């Protein structure tokens, strides 16, 4: 009975890990959870029947297991047949590697070779449990690499978490089982079951935390865009009111201009024109390039700069459509502007200046920003500049995040600080 409970427990854990791997790499074909449950239920039944019929022949057992993998992939998950065959081979290969690692570890741990080769039940329990945990570590590693390939941010703590829980579970099992592997009891199997559940729950909880953090970041960036739209609406409303007043006063203006002309008072006429032109120029303070990502972040940051009394010298030349992701633009430009504002907001009035430029053509985007600063810029052990802001989560996550965005588009970032001036130049290829 204990052997059967153990076998079912291992099968269920393996099914969950396979689903994690297949879903991450291919995506599910049916959003209905019942379809997945029925499909994997049939897989569970086929596994048990196959194991019973092919228990004496390892080769036939592996072939039948591989066919079950492929059937599950074919009916439950997206992708073409070629990719599914490759994934099936990967699963079988990693399973063999995991078992090989555990077999080697048990051998060098002092397990008598004759007892190991004679397939003692207790050793099979230990080997099977350890190999499934090593396999799960492989699955977590592959899913993280998959996220990296999709150009999603993977932090150092993520790599640590990949192996922390599985290896910790192996160590706990070693303490609970080692020295008593000849007589595995139900209590030891229950401990293993709890550890397997902890592994799965920890994985899903960690995934949810990451998704929640990404949603918070995206929501904050959307708030910045909404703030721009509010500013834009207010500016348009002001312009509309000015136009209404100008139209209302147009006849009076023409009458005044005609009076200046008839009397030859050209200086007064020139002064009158300069005043009206000044009013029109004031209406052009809002940036409108046609790209929502650039417009939203630049207008939002310019408004913050104005609140601090910071003069911003800008040069904008957009010659083509920019297909860079809006969120990436917010992270890149917003972060660099935040750093510049943070550096100059406490400086004397004559130094509270930021110079930025953004230029594009059909193939590339050039962005530059420079500002004065006081003190000494701090660097980490890798030579990267450190931000002095307290809240660096919502505003680009520092220069390191900006570098990640540049890397995503195969671009280049040049950072320099000399003679009290900090300068950043960014070059990005625009992907069509």
KEPAPA-475697 format. One record per residue (C-alpha): residue in three letters; x, y, z. Coordinates in steps of 0.2 Angstrom, whole numbers, plus 5000, padded with zeros to 4 digits. Last residue first. Example, Ala and Ser with C-alpha at 12.3 -4.5 7.8 and 13.67 -1.06 7.14 Angstrom:
KEPAPA-475697
SER506849955036 ALA506249785039 
END
This chain:
KEPAPA-475697
UNK505052354811 UNK506352364825 UNK507052534828 UNK508852514833 UNK509252614848 UNK510652734853 UNK510652814870 UNK511752954876 UNK511952994895 UNK512853144902 UNK513253204919 UNK514153374921 UNK515253424935 UNK516853424925 UNK516653244920 UNK515253114921 UNK515053004906 UNK513752874901 UNK513652794883 UNK512152674880 UNK512152564865 UNK510652474856 UNK510252294853 UNK508452334857 UNK508352234873 UNK510052294877 UNK509452474878 UNK508052414889 UNK509252324901 UNK510352474901 UNK508852584907 UNK508452454921 UNK510252474927 UNK510152654926 UNK508852654940 UNK507252564943 UNK506252664929 UNK505252774941 UNK504052654950 UNK505352554959 UNK506752684962 UNK505952764978 UNK507352834988 UNK508252924974 UNK510152924975 UNK510352814960 UNK511952714959 UNK513152724944 UNK513752554937 UNK515652514940 UNK515252324944 UNK515552344962 UNK514352484963 UNK514652674959 UNK514252834968 UNK514353004959 UNK515253134968 UNK514653294974 UNK513653424964 UNK512753394947 UNK512553474930 UNK511353404917 UNK511453294901 UNK510153204891 UNK510353114874 UNK509153004864 UNK509552934847 UNK508252824838 UNK508652714824 UNK508052634807 UNK506752754799 UNK507452904807 UNK507352974825 UNK508053114835 UNK507853154854 UNK508753284863 UNK508953334881 UNK509753474890 UNK509253504909 UNK509553654918 UNK509553704937 UNK511353774936 UNK510853964937 UNK509553934950 UNK510753854962 UNK510653664964 UNK509253574973 UNK508253514958 UNK509853474948 UNK510253294952 UNK508553224955 UNK507853304939 UNK509253224929 UNK508953054937 UNK507153064934 UNK507453114916 UNK508452954914 UNK507152844922 UNK505752914912 UNK506652904895 UNK507052724897 UNK505652654907 UNK504352754898 UNK505052704881 UNK505052524886 UNK503252544892 UNK502752624875 UNK503552474865 UNK504652534851 UNK503752554834 UNK504352734831 UNK503552814816 UNK504752924806 UNK505653094806 UNK505453134824 UNK506653284828 UNK506553354845 UNK507853464854 UNK507453524871 UNK508253644884 UNK507353614900 UNK507453754914 UNK507153684931 UNK505953774943 UNK505553624953 UNK503753624947 UNK504353654929 UNK505353494930 UNK503853394935 UNK502853464921 UNK504353424909 UNK504253244916 UNK502453214912 UNK502653304895 UNK504153194891 UNK503353034897 UNK501653044888 UNK502353124872 UNK503652984870 UNK502552844873 UNK501052914863 UNK502052944848 UNK501253084837 UNK502653204842 UNK501653324853 UNK502653414866 UNK501653544876 UNK502453714877 UNK501753764860 UNK500353884866 UNK501654004873 UNK502254034855 UNK500454094850 UNK500454224865 UNK502154284860 UNK501554304842 UNK500154424848 UNK501354524858 UNK502554534844 UNK501154594832 UNK500654734844 UNK502454794847 UNK502654804828 UNK501054904826 UNK501655024840 UNK503255044831 UNK502355064814 UNK501355214820 UNK501055284802 UNK499455354807 UNK498455254794 UNK499455104798 UNK499155114817 UNK497255144814 UNK497154994803 UNK498054894816 UNK496754954830 UNK495254914818 UNK495954744814 UNK496254704833 UNK494454764837 UNK493754654823 UNK494754504830 UNK494254524848 UNK492954384847 UNK494054274837 UNK495554304848 UNK494454264864 UNK493854104856 UNK495654054851 UNK496154094869 UNK494753984876 UNK495253844864 UNK497053854869 UNK496653844887 UNK495553694884 UNK496953614873 UNK498253644888 UNK497053564900 UNK496753414889 UNK498653394887 UNK498953404905 UNK497553274909 UNK498253164894 UNK499953174902 UNK499353124919 UNK498552974911 UNK500152924903 UNK501052934920 UNK499652834928 UNK499852704914 UNK501652694919 UNK501152664937 UNK499952534931 UNK501352444921 UNK502452444936 UNK501052374948 UNK500652244935 UNK502452184934 UNK502552174953 UNK500952074953 UNK501551954940 UNK503151934950 UNK502251894966 UNK501051774957 UNK502551674950 UNK503351664967 UNK501651604974 UNK501551474960 UNK503351414963 UNK503151404982 UNK501551304980 UNK502351184969 UNK503851154981 UNK502851164997 UNK501751024989 UNK503250914986 UNK503850945004 UNK502250895011 UNK502250735001 UNK504050695006 UNK503550715025 UNK502050605021 UNK503150475014 UNK504250475029 UNK502750455040 UNK502150305030 UNK503750205033 UNK505350175023 UNK506250025030 UNK507949995021 UNK508150185019 UNK508350215038 UNK510150285038 UNK509650425027 UNK507750455026 UNK507350605037 UNK509050695035 UNK509150665017 UNK507350715014 UNK507750885022 UNK509250905011 UNK508250854995 UNK506950985000 UNK508251125002 UNK508951074985 UNK507151094978 UNK506751254987 UNK508351354984 UNK508751294966 UNK507651414956 UNK507551534970 UNK509351594968 UNK509051624950 UNK507551734954 UNK508451824967 UNK509651884954 UNK508251964944 UNK507451914928 UNK506752054917 UNK505651994903 UNK506551994886 UNK505551844879 UNK507151754879 UNK507351794898 UNK505651724901 UNK506151564893 UNK507751554903 UNK506651564919 UNK505551424912 UNK507051314909 UNK507751344926 UNK506151304934 UNK505951144925 UNK507751094929 UNK507451124947 UNK505851014945 UNK506950874938 UNK508150884953 UNK506650864964 UNK505950724954 UNK507750634954 UNK507750654973 UNK506050574975 UNK506450434963 UNK508150394971 UNK507450394989 UNK506050284985 UNK507150164974 UNK508350164988 UNK507050105000 UNK506349974988 UNK508149894985 UNK508549894967 UNK509749754967 UNK511049874959 UNK510949984974 UNK511149844986 UNK512649774977 UNK513449944976 UNK513349984994 UNK512750164997 UNK514250265003 UNK513750434997 UNK514750424981 UNK513450294975 UNK511950394980 UNK512550554972 UNK512950464956 UNK511250384955 UNK510450554959 UNK511350644945 UNK510950494933 UNK509150504938 UNK509150694934 UNK510050664917 UNK508750534912 UNK507350644916 UNK508150784907 UNK508350674891 UNK506550614892 UNK505850794894 UNK507050864880 UNK506450724868 UNK504650774871 UNK505050954869 UNK505850914852 UNK504350814847 UNK503250954852 UNK504251084842 UNK504150974826 UNK502250944829 UNK501851124829 UNK501351224844 UNK499951234856 UNK499551114871 UNK498250994876 UNK498050864862 UNK499750854854 UNK500750884870 UNK499750754880 UNK499950624866 UNK501750664865 UNK502050634883 UNK501150474882 UNK502250414867 UNK503750454878 UNK503050344892 UNK502850204880 UNK504550214873 UNK505350224891 UNK504350074897 UNK504849974881 UNK506650014885 UNK506549974903 UNK505749804900 UNK505149714916 UNK503949844922 UNK503149854904 UNK501349804908 UNK501249884925 UNK502050044920 UNK501050064905 UNK499450044915 UNK499950164928 UNK500550294915 UNK498950274905 UNK497850314920 UNK498950474924 UNK498850524906 UNK496950504906 UNK496850614921 UNK498050734912 UNK496750754898 UNK495250764910 UNK496050894921 UNK496650994905 UNK494850984898 UNK494151034915 UNK495251184916 UNK494451264901 UNK495751374893 UNK496051244880 UNK497651244869 UNK498751284883 UNK500351384880 UNK501951314872 UNK503551354883 UNK502651404899 UNK501151294898 UNK502251144893 UNK503451174908 UNK502151204921 UNK501151054915 UNK502650944916 UNK502951004934 UNK501150964939 UNK501150794930 UNK502850754939 UNK502050794956 UNK500550684952 UNK501650534947 UNK502750554962 UNK501150544974 UNK500450404964 UNK502050304966 UNK502250344984 UNK500450294988 UNK500650124978 UNK502350084988 UNK501450125005 UNK500050005000 
END
